[in-house]
Each structure stands twice: as structure tokens, then as C-alpha cells.
Amino acid sequence: MNIKEIKSKTLYKEYALDIPYSEVDILINNKINEILPTVTLPGFRKGKVPVNLVKKKYETNVLSEIIEKLVRDKTRNLLEEKKLKPARQPRIDIKKYEKEKPVEIEVKIDLEPEIKLQNFQNFSLKKYEIDLDKKTLNENYNQFINSQKQYKKIDSKRKIKNSDKVYVNITTNDESVPDFFKSQKNLPIVTDSDYQVLPNISKKLIDKNAKTGDKIKLLFDLKEVIKSKDKKEVKFNIEILSIEESIAFKVNDEFLKNLGLKDENELKENLKKNLTTQYQQALKQIEKKELMDILDKKHQFDLPEGILDEEFHTIWHRLEHAKKDNTLDDDDKNLSDEELKKRYKKISVRRVKLALLIQFIAKEEKISISEKEMTDGMINYASQYSGQEKQILEYFKKNPSSVENIRGSLLEQKVIDNILSKAKLSKHKLTIEAYNKLQDKTFKVTEEN
């Protein structure tokens, strides 16, 4: 086998390998001899077919398996010969394969950086708690009560007003509109909701003084809905089927019974617990960000340029799509391409650095994810999509590589927990005002982030 180094960067190597075809042929012959006893062809008894006939018939079938094994073995030999420690599985590209000619492959290798871990016992970290005042609790309770909207159908011919729920049929003859928009029957529209099935349909109905039984035509710009670059005005036929007005909601025994609660005080206590949990989950993200900032600051090491380039190109590909779809984050919209590249190259460096650091800590601390933890993680992920749990779990079974993100997040959390168990923790109780300030400060996008 001929080996030629074709590229060398910081923690990155590329090699070109030429493998004599004779080695491929030996492996093919070995595989043919292996299957020979099981082969049956017309005119021959099982296991008595001549080798040359078996090879002629099955050589193509076994070739992919042979090439895969050969490339895998040669890559391993390369790593051993050059004494290389890859940071991840080498990427292999078969450049040329022709019968009776050397197999030409390229191997791209990202190398492990040298990392010296800091002593986690010297880390000073904050553990946050939320202090919910009476005003916040009352506001949260009132928001819950207001969200429990109830409606009553009206018999009068009054006009639609804000806060009504209106049932309509909508149709259009415009063939360029997606099928799911062309015709919808008995569609509920809550006029004071942020969600509108057609842009500003509630306002348009109110401005038209629409009433039950009316059939009207309205023009809508579907540019944002169908992700079009240009204005897309479509005329819809709207039939008003019925109007329901909102009525005041009151906590009564039936409502409490349906929730499995004994009285209103228990309802308030449950809402307080739920709100506390929401804040604590948000505070965990702040604690994680602060820990990652410390890990980033206290560890300096070279990064594999191959992984860095790949991470940046992945991010940039998403940004280009976001620009086309006009879905860029507000923080990015006013930046030039040069400024965006500068920002996201910094983000790429941080992501790659922290990912390698997490992997290294896991290796040093012998932290791994068990099969049970993986199963629980997949079930927990699927449970976030009510009604689709079975399909998601089935997808995981058919696509094992798709669960790697789950494994990664589980491993990251175990590493974080391991560091927290050793670090110096100080408790800090935050008011809502202090929490909001900390949230803004922690996640504010700056050039230093």
C-alpha cells in the first residue's frame, strides 16, 4: 500500500492511499471460498460448483462488503503506522475503483487535541432559586383564569366583535394556493387570538361588519404564509356560520373536580408549583451557560481545523436558507455577510471547543450512557410530541444514527452533574426583577459571546 500525505493542518491530516488490486482479489477469493459450500447452481450439487463459476456469479455481490472491510483495515493500519489519535471516525472517500487497477482512497483525519483539565473543585458556581412574590403569583393566577375562555352561541344578528369566536367556511378558486388552504369547513376563528389562519382575517371580518349568514369576499396577501418572495394576493369566499361570545369564567366545583382538586387554594398551589418549575428550568439554562463560560475560559487548546470548517459550513448553510426564507434572527438581519461570518466563526469555535471538552471529560471521568438511559431518553423525547410517540420511537428503531443527538445531550448533562458535584456552589435567591436582568445579561448577543 502506498501512502501519501496530501494535506496537513492544525490537528488535521489528509492521506491518499493506493491499494494494489491483488489485495482486493485475495479477499474476494477468500469470501467466495467461504460461501462455496452453500452455493447451488443448475447441473451441480450443493457445494460442488466450480470456484470460477461461483466467482463469476457472486463477485459483484460481495464486492461492496470486501471494499468496506479493506478500507476499514487499511485506515486502521494507517492510524497505527503514523501513531495518530483521531478525535472522531476518519472520513473516507473512495476516489477510484476499477478492476485490475489499484484502489485509490482519501482519508481525512481530525486529531485529538491535547487537553489539560482544570481542577473542578476550584470552580465557584452559583445555584439559583426563584423567589415568587404575591404580585407575580396573583398575575399568574389571573392569566390562568383568563385563559379558560368559555363561549356561548348568540342568536341575534349582531356584528362580529373582538373577543368573539366565529365559525366560518373558507374557499378559493386560486389554483396556485396549497390544497390545505383552498377549502376549510367549520373553521373556528378566535378574534382576539395572536394566531390567525389567514393574515388579519379577524380584523377584516370586524371591519366588514360581518354577521351570521353573511357570505363575503376578502383579499389576503399570503406572501408570509406560503414563504413567497413576492406579494401573493388571493381572493377568498368567507361564509359566516355562527358567532359565539365570550362569557366570564368562574372557578366552580365541577371545574375543580375535573382537575382532581378539592378547592381553589389547591389550584393556586398547583399553579405556584408549575410556575416555580418553569423558572427553575430557565435558571438551569442560565447555570449551564455560566458553567460553559467558565469551561471555555479556563481551558485553552488547539482545535481540529476539519471539525471547525465542517461546523461553520453547517451553520452558514442554515443561515443562507434563513436569508432566502426571510427567517433570520433579528440580531442577524442588519449584519453584512462579512459580519455574519465573523460572528458565526466565533460561535463555531466555541461549539467545537466545548463539544471536545465534554467528550474528554466524559472519557477521563469514565462517564457513559447506559442502554436504559438511552431508552428513557428516547421515551422522554417522544413524550414531548403528544399523539406521535409511537411513530417517533419507530423512527428511532429504523434510524439508529438519529438518536445520537439524544445520546449527546444525555452525556452533556451527566458531565455537568459530575462537575457540579465537585465544584463550590453558592445559593442565590432571585426576585423576578433580578431574574429578568440576569436572563438578559446571560443570553444577550454580543461580539464577545
Disulfide bonds with the S-S distance in Angstrom:
none
